[in-house]
Amino acid sequence: MCAKASKIRVVKGMVDIMPETAKLWHEVEATAERIFGTYGYGEIRTPIVERLELFRRGVGENTSVVQKEMYSFVDQGDESLALRPEGTASVVRAHIDTGAYVSNPVARYYYSGPMFRRERPQKGRQRQFYQIGCELLGVDNPVADAEVIAMVTHFFEEVGVSGLTTEINSIGCSGCRPDFNAALIDHLNSCKSELCDDCLKRLDKNPMRILDCKYESCRKAVESAPSFPDYWCEECSDHFTKLCEALDLMEIKYTKNHKIVRGLDYYNRTAFEITTQNLGAQNAVAAGGRYDGLVKELGGPDIPGIGFALGVERLILLLQASGREGKSDDVIFFAAIGENARNAVLPIIQALRKDGIRVEWDYAAKSLKAQMRRADKLGAGSVVIVGDDEISKGMAVVRNMRSKEQSEVKLRDLPMHFV
Ligand code: HAM
């Protein structure tokens, strides 16, 4: 006797999206395409695998994402590659690589797809997760920052999520941030004993990240830390003021939070997060900001950029918590009893499907009772019953499953009956 084969389980932190849930995903994706389209964004699809170097240089060598969370490997041709942990670096690479920046000095891209980070899985945090994001390249005007924030707010309204908070900050530029960082390091050195182990490591390489550490003692330590606005240069200050003015003009609600910093190194000036109270620790549903040096850093021209990405799983969790399910298509169930009936309905089923109607039926031609149970389970709106009797009369019984009314319809009229 053969031993039973062992089950192969899904990889930790990765999740199967089954058809019932996929419907809601499609609605989210269709809304994104529609809303972002009205702001002029076109879809870009970049490869999931990129050169490791792209994220080292783009996202930053000292970020947790690159240091601890990347799925990287050397392929058979000795190339160091990585599964993308985010989309911005890939979009910028494609903009440079394809030469699109020459014909489109201002480009608007949106994308949707899986990203990979080997983080500790928990509710709303996976190792393979999906992002929908937008990148606007070639505009440094703060009104563009406001428009991106307005667009993501518009998207969340349209998709039907409420109770979100938008927090904005400016983390300065390469001109003014070194002074801020020096003052921050001074402050943090004075309260080193309160910092967690991770923050102690960040102190030299990435002190700004300590500002958004979730540990209580680190939060206390940064309460009296230097604040970004006191260190902004005139341009950064002006940029932030104009961003707020544009948001006010568009009546977008936001809060200024000068502790917001981002986990990826490419940001300058505007940084923002959109959060919810309803997801526990993983409360950021979307986040983004400006990255004016990234295109140049990746070997392209010196053009600015701004964008955001939203976590699709987190959004779906919020929608499901509010009772939303994906809309299901209307189903017509064919209950054919016996071989003659099966042969008679087969071309009719084919004709209905060609008309775009969802039809389900039972190949095994079980009893009528079993087939009605199946129709019920599928939530069929109508059941078409065909047995030998009906075949001899050239008719079918059509049962409306909601009103429970039954009527007789000629077999040859069935396609017209449902269209
Ligand atoms: P991020 O903050 O790393 O930014 O990710 C954006 C969003 O992706 C988060 O707010 C969260 O909703 C979702 N997310 C991140 N990691 C996970 C995870 N492990 N599991 C589930 N969801 C997750 C970026 O990735 C930037 N590329 C955003 C951007 C675009 N900035 C400018 N342009």
Residues whose N, C-alpha, C, O or C-beta is under 5 A from the ligand:
A	BS01	HAM	E86 G87 T88 R117 E119 G124 R125 Q126 F129 G133 C134 A284 V285 A286 A287 G288 G289 I306 G307 F308 A309 L310 G311 R314
